[in-house]
Amino acid sequence: MLTYDLSQRGGTPLYEYLYSQIRQDIIDGILQAGERLPSKRDLARHLGVGVITVANAYDQLLMEGFIRSEERRGFFVENVSGYRRKPPKPVAPKEEPPEEPDEEFFADFKANRSGVSHFPASIWSRYMREALSLPTDNLLKTIPYNGLLELRCAIAGYLSRSRGIEVAPSQIIIGAGTEYLYGRLMQMIGSGTTIAFEEPGYQRLVSISESYGCKGRNIPIDEEGLIVSELEKTEAAAVHVSPANHFPTGIAMPIQRRLDLFKWANRTKDRLIIEDDYDSEFRFNGKARVPLFAQDANQKVIYINTFSKSLVPSLRISYMVLPPRLLKRYVETLSFYSCTVSSFEQYALARFIDEGHFERHINRMRNFYRGQRQLLLNALEESPLGKISTAIEHNAGTHFMLRVDTALSGKQIKEAGREQNLNISLISDYYLNPDEVDSRTLVINYAGIEPHHVNEVLARLGSIFPECG
């Protein structure tokens, strides 16, 4: 009779541990080809486990071809001697230089990291385990092109509660990252179309647009956001904006500028507004701004957001919301694309949102970032660097700008920063032609800075500038 010490399984499910032990015995030749295995009931009685545990282990072995079932006779070991053959010695590849690891900095002002140490990993793990324990046909079958219904329903509920957006789950498209969804949008909008972007802004989106045959046009901003009168001078048929929290300035677009933007969009039938609501959850005073999508009366706005900032960067789940007119076009032209996010992650995120953990996490992180921001600003004011700099911040997002009165060039600032193990981000990095911009304004992304490192970070940053003495 097969005997295994099931107490050694640790946190592994019983059936999985039993399956692995029998499988290894077959591979090692302890169980010979043609040998009959105990019946499920006999083995369950012998090991002191449920019959269903043995049945699940046998089913897995059957599925993988390690055993076979013969009617009225039982289960028999298959010939898997090929597993025991020593593989041929591989031909040594030509020597290649080792891959360089990602550079690590004491403080990385450029990396848009969130506070990963605050992520409720134990809760997330629970929902992932729950997803893995569901009947296989629920989560192993093909995912709809627009994502798992459970997650789309959860997102629709969250948007209604927190952003004032009322949409049907069918209007939501799930994808692996904002850049992926943006690529799909460019395909739908069509090659040759001109897309306008805020400058400064996320220049990578301009490159993505041009890779799909679209033309990028950068539009300057002022203290109220994108200058619509400048947009009017272009042939753009769509414009990408972040009205709730412009990156990297943090500007929130006021109502009159929003109305001007809608007027521009409504002048012709095919003009569109792509609203990027990234980082919008982190506003530290006043009410959150109502999204353009919720104010749109003419189905002109496409809404995009992501969970990579609000949860953790490695969770590559983003979504876009299409108005009915554009949803019809998307279904007709792009619904042949498969959803790019695994059903297990989608199910776990749906449960995470439905059970209220997402909103509780957002509230905790909003409080943490508010305190982190104030800690950094207070320490900055008291430091030598504070005497030669001015913080420009709008109580939103996990970054602010710091204008430094220095004779150093942008290149010199970055080089000196690397000597202090700091990765410096400059406002000029977010312009199409950075050399034409005054680069003495730094973008301070503080999300990844631990509170106990704040004084050391500012000391290193201040040491870059000779004006600090």
C-alpha positions as CSV (number, residue, x, y, z in Angstrom):
1,M,0.0,0.0,0.0
2,L,1.3,3.5,-0.9
3,T,2.3,5.4,2.3
4,Y,3.2,9.1,2.4
5,D,3.8,11.4,5.4
6,L,1.2,14.0,4.6
7,S,2.3,16.1,7.6
8,Q,5.3,17.3,5.5
9,R,3.0,19.1,3.0
10,G,3.3,22.5,4.6
11,G,0.8,24.9,3.1
12,T,0.3,22.7,-0.1
13,P,-3.2,21.4,-0.6
14,L,-3.6,17.7,0.4
15,Y,-4.5,16.5,-3.1
16,E,-1.7,18.4,-4.7
17,Y,0.9,17.0,-2.3
18,L,-0.4,13.5,-2.7
19,Y,-0.4,13.9,-6.5
20,S,3.3,15.1,-6.4
21,Q,4.4,12.2,-4.3
22,I,2.9,9.6,-6.5
23,R,4.1,11.3,-9.6
24,Q,7.7,11.4,-8.3
25,D,7.5,7.7,-7.4
26,I,6.5,6.9,-10.9
27,I,9.3,9.1,-12.4
28,D,11.9,7.5,-10.1
29,G,10.8,4.0,-11.0
30,I,9.6,3.1,-7.5
31,L,6.1,2.5,-9.1
32,Q,6.7,0.4,-12.2
33,A,4.9,0.6,-15.5
34,G,1.8,-1.6,-15.4
35,E,1.7,-1.6,-11.7
36,R,-1.8,-1.4,-10.3
37,L,-2.6,1.5,-7.8
38,P,-4.8,1.1,-4.8
39,S,-8.4,2.0,-5.3
40,K,-9.4,5.6,-4.3
41,R,-11.4,4.3,-1.3
42,D,-8.6,2.0,0.0
43,L,-5.9,4.6,-0.4
44,A,-8.1,7.2,1.3
45,R,-8.7,4.9,4.3
46,H,-5.0,4.0,4.5
47,L,-3.9,7.6,4.5
48,G,-6.7,8.9,6.7
49,V,-7.9,11.4,4.1
50,G,-11.1,12.0,2.2
51,V,-11.9,10.0,-1.0
52,I,-12.2,13.3,-2.9
53,T,-8.6,14.1,-2.0
54,V,-7.4,10.8,-3.6
55,A,-9.8,11.3,-6.5
56,N,-8.4,14.8,-7.3
57,A,-4.8,13.5,-7.1
58,Y,-5.6,10.5,-9.5
59,D,-7.5,12.9,-11.9
60,Q,-4.4,15.1,-12.1
61,L,-2.2,12.1,-12.8
62,L,-4.6,10.8,-15.4
63,M,-4.7,14.2,-17.1
64,E,-0.9,14.3,-17.3
65,G,-0.6,10.7,-18.5
66,F,1.2,9.2,-15.6
67,I,-1.5,6.7,-15.0
68,R,-4.4,5.1,-17.0
69,S,-7.8,4.0,-16.0
70,E,-9.2,0.6,-17.1
71,E,-12.9,0.0,-16.7
72,R,-13.8,-2.4,-13.9
73,R,-10.0,-3.0,-13.2
74,G,-8.7,0.2,-11.7
75,F,-5.7,2.5,-12.2
76,F,-2.4,1.5,-13.6
77,V,1.0,3.2,-13.9
78,E,1.9,4.2,-17.4
79,N,5.4,3.8,-19.0
80,V,7.1,7.2,-18.4
81,S,10.7,5.9,-18.5
82,G,11.5,8.8,-20.8
83,Y,11.4,11.0,-17.8
84,R,14.3,9.1,-16.3
85,R,16.6,9.2,-19.4
86,K,19.6,11.5,-18.9
87,P,19.1,14.4,-21.4
88,P,21.9,14.9,-23.9
89,K,24.6,17.3,-22.8
90,P,23.6,20.7,-24.3
91,V,26.0,22.5,-26.6
92,A,27.7,25.3,-24.8
93,P,26.3,28.6,-26.2
94,K,28.7,31.3,-27.3
95,E,29.7,33.4,-24.3
96,E,27.5,36.4,-23.9
97,P,28.0,39.3,-21.4
98,P,25.8,38.9,-18.3
99,E,22.6,40.9,-18.3
100,E,22.9,44.0,-16.3
101,P,20.4,44.3,-13.4
102,D,18.1,47.2,-13.2
103,E,20.0,50.1,-11.6
104,E,19.1,50.8,-8.1
105,F,19.2,54.2,-6.5
106,F,19.1,55.4,-2.9
107,A,16.2,57.6,-4.2
108,D,14.6,57.4,-7.6
109,F,12.7,60.5,-8.4
110,K,11.9,59.3,-11.9
111,A,10.4,55.9,-11.1
112,N,6.7,56.2,-10.6
113,R,6.6,53.7,-7.8
114,S,3.8,53.3,-5.3
115,G,4.3,52.4,-1.6
116,V,4.5,48.6,-2.2
117,S,5.2,47.9,1.5
118,H,1.6,49.1,2.2
119,F,-0.1,46.8,-0.2
120,P,-2.4,44.3,1.7
121,A,-0.6,41.3,0.2
122,S,-2.2,38.8,2.5
123,I,-5.7,39.8,1.5
124,W,-4.7,39.8,-2.2
125,S,-3.2,36.3,-1.7
126,R,-6.4,35.0,-0.2
127,Y,-8.4,36.1,-3.3
128,M,-5.8,34.6,-5.6
129,R,-6.1,31.3,-3.7
130,E,-9.9,31.5,-3.9
131,A,-9.6,32.0,-7.7
132,L,-7.4,28.9,-8.0
133,S,-9.9,26.8,-6.0
134,L,-12.9,27.6,-8.2
135,P,-14.3,25.0,-10.6
136,T,-11.8,24.9,-13.5
137,D,-14.4,25.7,-16.2
138,N,-15.1,29.0,-14.6
139,L,-11.7,30.5,-15.0
140,L,-9.9,28.3,-17.5
141,K,-12.2,29.0,-20.4
142,T,-11.6,31.8,-22.9
143,I,-12.0,35.3,-21.4
144,P,-14.3,37.7,-23.2
145,Y,-12.4,40.2,-25.4
146,N,-13.3,43.0,-22.9
147,G,-12.4,41.1,-19.8
148,L,-14.1,39.1,-17.0
149,L,-17.6,40.1,-16.4
150,E,-17.1,40.0,-12.6
151,L,-14.3,42.6,-12.8
152,R,-16.1,44.9,-15.2
153,C,-19.1,44.9,-12.9
154,A,-16.9,45.7,-9.9
155,I,-15.2,48.6,-11.8
156,A,-18.6,49.9,-12.9
157,G,-19.7,50.0,-9.3
158,Y,-16.5,51.7,-8.1
159,L,-16.8,54.4,-10.8
160,S,-20.3,55.1,-9.8
161,R,-19.5,55.4,-6.1
162,S,-16.2,57.3,-6.4
163,R,-16.1,59.2,-9.7
164,G,-19.8,59.9,-10.6
165,I,-19.5,57.8,-13.8
166,E,-22.5,55.7,-14.6
167,V,-21.7,53.0,-17.2
168,A,-22.8,49.5,-18.1
169,P,-20.1,46.8,-17.6
170,S,-20.2,46.2,-21.4
171,Q,-18.7,49.7,-21.9
172,I,-15.5,48.7,-20.0
173,I,-12.5,47.1,-21.7
174,I,-9.8,45.5,-19.6
175,G,-6.2,45.4,-20.8
176,A,-2.6,44.7,-19.6
177,G,-1.6,48.3,-19.0
178,T,-2.5,51.7,-20.3
179,E,-0.1,51.6,-23.2
180,Y,-1.7,48.4,-24.5
181,L,-5.2,49.9,-24.4
182,Y,-3.8,53.1,-26.0
183,G,-2.5,51.0,-28.9
184,R,-6.0,49.5,-29.4
185,L,-7.4,53.0,-29.4
186,M,-5.0,54.2,-32.1
187,Q,-6.1,51.3,-34.2
188,M,-9.7,52.2,-33.8
189,I,-9.1,55.9,-34.4
190,G,-7.2,55.1,-37.6
191,S,-3.8,55.6,-39.2
192,G,-3.1,59.1,-40.4
193,T,-5.2,60.8,-37.7
194,T,-3.5,63.6,-35.8
195,I,-3.6,63.2,-31.9
196,A,-2.8,66.2,-29.7
197,F,-0.9,65.9,-26.4
198,E,-0.2,68.1,-23.4
199,E,3.3,69.5,-23.2
200,P,5.0,68.8,-20.8
201,G,3.5,65.3,-20.6
202,Y,4.0,61.6,-21.1
203,Q,6.0,61.6,-24.3
204,R,5.9,57.8,-24.6
205,L,2.3,58.1,-25.7
206,V,3.3,60.3,-28.6
207,S,5.7,57.6,-29.7
208,I,3.1,54.9,-29.4
209,S,0.6,56.9,-31.5
210,E,3.2,57.4,-34.2
211,S,4.1,53.7,-34.2
212,Y,0.4,53.1,-35.3
213,G,0.7,55.6,-38.1
214,C,-0.9,58.6,-36.2
215,K,0.6,62.0,-36.1
216,G,1.5,63.5,-32.7
217,R,1.1,67.2,-32.0
218,N,2.2,68.7,-28.7
219,I,0.1,71.5,-27.2
220,P,1.5,73.8,-24.5
221,I,-0.2,74.2,-21.1
222,D,-0.7,77.1,-18.8
223,E,-1.8,77.4,-15.2
224,E,-5.2,76.0,-16.2
225,G,-4.1,73.1,-18.3
226,L,-4.0,72.5,-22.0
227,I,-4.4,75.7,-24.0
228,V,-7.5,75.1,-26.2
229,S,-6.8,78.1,-28.4
230,E,-3.5,76.4,-29.4
231,L,-5.3,73.1,-30.0
232,E,-7.7,74.9,-32.4
233,K,-4.7,75.8,-34.6
234,T,-4.0,72.1,-35.3
235,E,-5.7,69.5,-37.5
236,A,-6.0,67.2,-34.5
237,A,-9.1,64.9,-34.4
238,A,-8.4,63.7,-30.9
239,V,-6.7,65.1,-27.8
240,H,-5.2,63.3,-24.8
241,V,-5.6,65.2,-21.5
242,S,-5.3,64.5,-17.8
243,P,-7.7,67.1,-16.4
244,A,-7.9,65.9,-12.8
245,N,-4.1,65.8,-12.2
246,H,-1.8,66.8,-15.0
247,F,1.6,65.1,-14.9
248,P,4.1,66.4,-14.0
249,T,2.7,69.8,-12.9
250,G,-0.3,68.6,-10.9
251,I,-2.6,71.2,-12.4
252,A,-6.3,70.5,-12.2
253,M,-8.3,71.8,-15.2
254,P,-11.0,74.3,-14.1
255,I,-14.6,74.3,-15.3
256,Q,-14.2,77.1,-18.0
257,R,-11.2,75.3,-19.6
258,R,-13.2,72.1,-19.6
259,L,-16.1,73.8,-21.3
260,D,-13.7,75.2,-23.9
261,L,-12.4,71.7,-24.5
262,F,-15.9,70.4,-25.0
263,K,-16.7,73.2,-27.5
264,W,-13.6,72.2,-29.5
265,A,-14.7,68.5,-29.5
266,N,-18.3,69.3,-30.4
267,R,-17.4,71.4,-33.5
268,T,-17.1,68.4,-35.7
269,K,-18.6,64.9,-35.6
270,D,-15.4,62.9,-35.3
271,R,-13.4,64.8,-32.7
272,L,-12.6,62.8,-29.5
273,I,-11.2,63.5,-26.0
274,I,-9.1,60.8,-24.4
275,E,-9.3,61.4,-20.6
276,D,-6.4,59.9,-18.7
277,D,-7.5,59.8,-15.0
278,Y,-4.2,58.3,-13.8
279,D,-3.3,59.1,-10.2
280,S,-6.7,60.9,-9.7
281,E,-7.4,59.1,-6.4
282,F,-4.6,61.0,-4.7
283,R,-6.0,64.5,-4.1
284,F,-5.2,65.8,-0.6
285,N,-7.6,68.7,-0.2
286,G,-11.0,69.5,-1.6
287,K,-13.3,67.2,-3.4
288,A,-12.1,65.0,-6.3
289,R,-12.8,66.6,-9.7
290,V,-15.6,65.2,-11.7
291,P,-14.2,63.4,-14.7
292,L,-14.9,64.8,-18.2
293,F,-16.6,61.5,-19.0
294,A,-19.3,62.1,-16.4
295,Q,-19.9,65.6,-17.9
296,D,-20.0,64.5,-21.5
297,A,-23.4,64.8,-23.2
298,N,-22.3,64.0,-26.7
299,Q,-20.3,60.7,-26.4
300,K,-17.0,62.4,-27.1
301,V,-14.9,61.2,-24.2
302,I,-13.0,58.0,-23.7
303,Y,-12.0,57.4,-20.1
304,I,-8.7,55.5,-19.2
305,N,-7.4,54.5,-15.8
306,T,-5.1,51.9,-14.2
307,F,-4.6,50.0,-11.0
308,S,-0.8,50.0,-11.3
309,K,-0.5,53.3,-9.3
310,S,-3.3,52.8,-6.8
311,L,-2.2,49.2,-6.0
312,V,1.2,48.0,-7.1
313,P,3.2,48.6,-10.3
314,S,3.5,44.9,-11.1
315,L,-0.3,44.6,-11.3
316,R,-0.6,45.3,-15.0
317,I,-4.4,45.9,-15.1
318,S,-5.9,48.9,-16.7
319,Y,-9.2,49.7,-18.2
320,M,-11.0,52.1,-20.6
321,V,-14.6,53.1,-20.7
322,L,-16.1,53.8,-24.2
323,P,-19.3,55.7,-24.8
324,P,-21.9,53.6,-26.7
325,R,-21.2,55.2,-30.1
326,L,-17.5,54.3,-29.9
327,L,-18.2,50.9,-28.2
328,K,-20.1,49.8,-31.3
329,R,-17.1,50.8,-33.5
330,Y,-14.7,49.0,-31.2
331,V,-16.7,45.8,-31.2
332,E,-17.0,45.8,-35.0
333,T,-13.3,46.4,-35.6
334,L,-11.2,45.2,-32.6
335,S,-13.2,42.6,-30.6
336,F,-11.2,39.8,-32.3
337,Y,-8.3,40.7,-29.9
338,S,-8.1,38.5,-26.8
339,C,-8.1,39.9,-23.3
340,T,-4.4,40.2,-22.1
341,V,-5.0,39.9,-18.4
342,S,-5.3,36.4,-16.7
343,S,-8.7,35.4,-15.4
344,F,-7.2,34.6,-12.0
345,E,-5.9,38.2,-11.5
346,Q,-9.2,39.6,-12.8
347,Y,-11.2,37.5,-10.4
348,A,-9.0,38.4,-7.5
349,L,-9.2,42.1,-8.3
350,A,-13.0,41.9,-8.7
351,R,-13.4,40.4,-5.2
352,F,-10.8,42.9,-3.8
353,I,-13.0,45.8,-5.1
354,D,-16.4,44.2,-4.2
355,E,-15.4,43.5,-0.6
356,G,-14.4,47.1,-0.1
357,H,-10.6,46.5,0.2
358,F,-9.7,48.7,-2.7
359,E,-11.4,51.8,-1.4
360,R,-10.1,51.2,2.1
361,H,-6.6,50.8,0.6
362,I,-7.0,54.1,-1.4
363,N,-8.0,55.9,1.8
364,R,-5.0,54.5,3.7
365,M,-2.6,55.4,1.0
366,R,-4.1,58.9,0.6
367,N,-3.5,59.5,4.3
368,F,0.0,58.1,4.0
369,Y,1.0,60.1,1.0
370,R,-0.5,63.3,2.5
371,G,1.7,62.8,5.6
372,Q,4.7,61.8,3.4
373,R,4.3,64.9,1.3
374,Q,4.0,67.2,4.3
375,L,7.0,65.5,5.9
376,L,9.1,66.1,2.8
377,L,8.0,69.7,2.3
378,N,8.7,70.5,6.0
379,A,12.1,68.9,5.9
380,L,12.8,70.7,2.6
381,E,11.9,74.1,4.2
382,E,14.3,73.5,7.0
383,S,17.2,72.2,4.9
384,P,19.9,74.2,3.0
385,L,18.2,73.2,-0.2
386,G,15.0,75.0,0.9
387,K,16.9,78.3,0.8
388,I,17.6,78.1,-2.9
389,S,14.4,76.4,-4.1
390,T,10.7,76.8,-4.4
391,A,8.2,73.9,-4.2
392,I,5.4,74.1,-6.8
393,E,2.7,71.7,-5.7
394,H,-1.1,71.4,-6.1
395,N,-2.0,69.0,-3.4
396,A,-2.5,66.1,-5.8
397,G,-0.6,63.1,-7.0
398,T,2.6,61.6,-5.5
399,H,4.9,64.2,-6.9
400,F,5.6,67.9,-6.9
401,M,8.0,70.2,-8.7
402,L,11.0,71.9,-7.2
403,R,12.4,75.0,-8.9
404,V,16.1,75.4,-7.9
405,D,18.0,78.7,-8.2
406,T,21.3,77.2,-9.5
407,A,23.8,77.8,-12.2
408,L,24.1,74.1,-13.0
409,S,22.7,72.8,-16.3
410,G,20.2,69.9,-16.5
411,K,23.0,67.6,-17.6
412,Q,25.2,68.6,-14.7
413,I,22.3,68.2,-12.2
414,K,21.7,64.6,-13.4
415,E,25.4,63.7,-13.4
416,A,25.9,65.1,-9.9
417,G,22.7,63.2,-8.8
418,R,24.1,59.9,-10.0
419,E,27.3,60.5,-7.9
420,Q,25.0,60.7,-4.9
421,N,23.0,57.6,-6.0
422,L,20.0,59.7,-6.9
423,N,18.0,59.4,-10.2
424,I,17.0,63.0,-11.0
425,S,13.9,63.8,-13.0
426,L,13.7,67.2,-14.6
427,I,10.7,69.0,-16.1
428,S,12.6,69.1,-19.4
429,D,12.4,65.3,-19.6
430,Y,8.7,65.7,-20.4
431,Y,9.1,68.0,-23.4
432,L,9.5,66.9,-27.0
433,N,12.6,69.1,-27.3
434,P,14.1,69.1,-23.8
435,D,17.2,71.2,-24.8
436,E,14.9,74.1,-25.4
437,V,13.4,74.2,-21.9
438,D,14.8,75.6,-18.6
439,S,15.9,72.4,-16.9
440,R,16.4,73.8,-13.4
441,T,13.0,72.5,-12.2
442,L,13.0,69.0,-10.7
443,V,10.1,66.6,-10.6
444,I,10.1,65.0,-7.1
445,N,8.3,61.7,-7.1
446,Y,8.2,60.8,-3.4
447,A,6.0,57.6,-3.5
448,G,9.0,55.3,-3.2
449,I,10.9,57.3,-0.5
450,E,10.6,55.7,2.9
451,P,9.9,58.3,5.7
452,H,13.1,57.5,7.6
453,H,15.1,58.3,4.5
454,V,13.7,61.8,3.9
455,N,16.5,63.8,5.7
456,E,19.2,61.8,4.0
457,V,17.6,62.1,0.6
458,L,17.4,65.9,1.0
459,A,21.0,66.1,2.3
460,R,22.2,64.2,-0.8
461,L,20.0,66.3,-3.1
462,G,21.3,69.5,-1.5
463,S,24.9,68.5,-1.9
464,I,24.5,68.5,-5.7
465,F,24.1,72.3,-5.8
466,P,27.1,74.5,-4.9
467,E,24.7,77.3,-4.0
468,C,23.8,75.2,-0.9
469,G,27.3,75.7,0.5
